Amino acid sequence: MSFESDKSIGFLIAKARNVLKNEFEKELKPYGLSYAHRVILVRLCEKDGLTQKELAQDTYFEQSNLTLMLDKLELKGLVKRTAKENDRRAYLVTITPEGEKLQKLLVQMGEDVMDKALHGLSNAQKEELSHMLQLIYKNLKSTK
């Protein structure tokens, strides 16, 4: 049996991730937001007041990249950074009321994109896919 990259699970995961990201980017363009901005805003709606380090860990972004994304979101008035009381080197990131106003839109957008992406899959298949992806992540995360 010879290797075919088009049938490789790793390649297919990467390919699916890329088209999902592109679909989100297309939907977010009218709002002047990127997929990464959406990830950050949705996470802050779920868990507000994280430090930049915690937010980077929660969103899987490098801290240096996260800083640049937060700069843009702060300029748009969607997030706010304040120095942490007991550690002035650390900043807490909070979502602003303007950012919170986008929550329903961003969540609905996510549901719509995923409905399109998962069209034709049964609920059982969706659950199994979710389980398999979580297991792949867990297996690779535990090797660090």
PyMOL commands that set and color helices and strands:
alter all, ss='L'
color gray80, all
select helices_A, chain A and resi 5-7+9-31+35-46+52-59+63-75+97-100+103-117+123-141
alter helices_A, ss='H'
color red, helices_A
select strands_A, chain A and resi 50-51+79-84+87-95
alter strands_A, ss='S'
color yellow, strands_A
deselect
rebuild
show_as cartoon
